[in-house]
Amino acid sequence: MKRIVAVFVLCAAMFAFIGCGASHYTITKADGSTATSVGEPDYSKSKESYSFKDLDGQEIILPREHVKEIKENSN
């Protein structure tokens, strides 16, 4: 029983550290609206667009001309 509890606590701690490790970025769009990404947005040269996952886990793709600024949030 103690071993099961120890494994559970270890797994919970591991997931907590993984969740805290992801940086969030604020993307300011050309129209002034903002979006928040989990992790640094990826830039595709061939598509000239940024892709990222938002806080809800949805994949977002923004053309380069729609992005005014990308800034890492301080924790």
Backbone hydrogen bonds in HBPLUS format (Angstrom, degrees):
<---DONOR---> <-ACCEPTOR-->    atom                        ^
c    i                          cat <-CA-CA->   ^        H-A-AA   ^      H-
h    n   atom  resd res      DA  || num        DHA   H-A  angle D-A-AA Bond
n    s   type  num  typ     dist DA aas  dist angle  dist       angle   num
A0005-VAL N   A0001-MET O   3.12 MM   4  6.44 162.1  2.15 152.9 157.1     1
A0006-ALA N   A0002-LYS O   2.92 MM   4  6.10 157.8  1.96 146.4 153.0     2
A0007-VAL N   A0003-ARG O   2.96 MM   4  6.17 158.1  2.01 147.9 153.2     3
A0008-PHE N   A0004-ILE O   2.97 MM   4  6.16 159.0  2.01 148.0 154.0     4
A0009-VAL N   A0005-VAL O   2.93 MM   4  6.16 163.6  1.96 154.0 157.7     5
A0010-LEU N   A0006-ALA O   2.97 MM   4  6.12 159.8  2.01 146.9 152.8     6
A0011-CYS N   A0007-VAL O   2.95 MM   4  6.14 160.8  1.98 150.4 155.2     7
A0012-ALA N   A0008-PHE O   2.95 MM   4  6.16 160.9  1.99 151.0 156.4     8
A0013-ALA N   A0009-VAL O   2.97 MM   4  6.15 160.2  2.01 150.0 155.0     9
A0014-MET N   A0010-LEU O   2.97 MM   4  6.15 154.6  2.04 145.6 152.9    10
A0015-PHE N   A0011-CYS O   3.00 MM   4  6.25 160.9  2.03 152.9 156.8    11
A0016-ALA N   A0012-ALA O   3.04 MM   4  6.24 150.9  2.13 143.7 151.9    12
A0017-PHE N   A0013-ALA O   3.03 MM   4  6.30 158.3  2.08 150.8 155.4    13
A0018-ILE N   A0014-MET O   3.04 MM   4  6.26 157.0  2.10 147.9 154.5    14
A0019-GLY N   A0015-PHE O   3.01 MM   4  6.12 161.7  2.04 147.3 151.7    15
A0020-CYS N   A0016-ALA O   3.14 MM   4  6.30 147.2  2.25 142.9 151.1    16
A0021-GLY N   A0018-ILE O   3.22 MM   3  5.26 142.7  2.36  98.4 108.9    17
A0039-GLY N   A0023-SER O   2.56 MM  16  5.02 153.5  1.63 167.8 175.4    18
A0073-ASN N   A0024-HIS O   2.88 MM  49  5.66 174.6  1.88 155.9 156.3    19
A0025-TYR N   A0037-SER O   3.03 MM  12  5.13 152.3  2.11 133.6 141.9    20
A0037-SER N   A0025-TYR O   2.80 MM  12  5.13 160.5  1.84 148.8 155.6    21
A0026-THR N   A0071-LYS O   2.80 MM  45  5.31 164.1  1.82 160.7 159.5    22
A0071-LYS N   A0026-THR O   2.97 MM  45  5.31 163.1  2.00 146.9 152.4    23
A0027-ILE N   A0035-ALA O   2.74 MM   8  5.14 173.5  1.74 160.6 162.9    24
A0035-ALA N   A0027-ILE O   2.92 MM   8  5.14 142.8  2.06 138.5 150.1    25
A0028-THR N   A0069-GLU O   2.79 MM  41  5.06 158.6  1.84 149.4 156.1    26
A0068-LYS N   A0028-THR O   2.75 MM  40  5.50 153.5  1.82 148.3 156.2    27
A0069-GLU N   A0028-THR O   3.12 MM  41  5.06 157.7  2.18 138.0 140.9    28
A0029-LYS N   A0033-SER O   2.79 MM   4  5.44 176.5  1.80 172.0 172.2    29
A0032-GLY N   A0029-LYS O   2.92 MM   3  5.30 162.7  1.95 116.2 120.6    30
A0030-ALA N   A0066-HIS O   2.80 MM  36  5.07 151.0  1.88 127.2 131.4    31
A0038-VAL N   A0053-LYS O   2.90 MM  15  5.84 157.5  1.95 165.5 170.0    32
A0042-ASP N   A0051-SER O   2.86 MM   9  5.27 161.0  1.90 164.0 160.5    33
A0051-SER N   A0042-ASP O   2.82 MM   9  5.27 153.5  1.89 148.4 157.4    34
A0044-SER N   A0049-SER O   2.88 MM   5  5.50 169.3  1.90 165.1 168.4    35
A0048-GLU N   A0044-SER O   2.70 MM   4  5.45 120.0  2.06 137.1 153.5    36
A0049-SER N   A0044-SER O   3.31 MM   5  5.50 144.9  2.45 135.5 144.5    37
A0064-ARG N   A0048-GLU O   2.91 MM  16  5.61 164.4  1.93 145.3 140.0    38
A0050-TYR N   A0062-LEU O   2.75 MM  12  5.21 159.8  1.79 158.3 158.1    39
A0062-LEU N   A0050-TYR O   2.78 MM  12  5.21 161.3  1.82 154.1 160.5    40
A0052-PHE N   A0060-ILE O   2.97 MM   8  5.39 150.6  2.05 148.5 157.0    41
A0060-ILE N   A0052-PHE O   2.71 MM   8  5.39 171.0  1.72 171.0 174.3    42
A0054-ASP N   A0058-GLN O   2.97 MM   4  5.55 156.6  2.02 149.9 154.0    43
A0057-GLY N   A0054-ASP O   2.92 MM   3  5.27 161.7  1.95 114.5 120.0    44
A0066-HIS N   A0063-PRO O   2.92 MM   3  5.49 155.8  1.98 118.9 126.8    45
A0067-VAL N   A0064-ARG O   3.08 MM   3  5.44 164.2  2.10 114.4 119.4    46
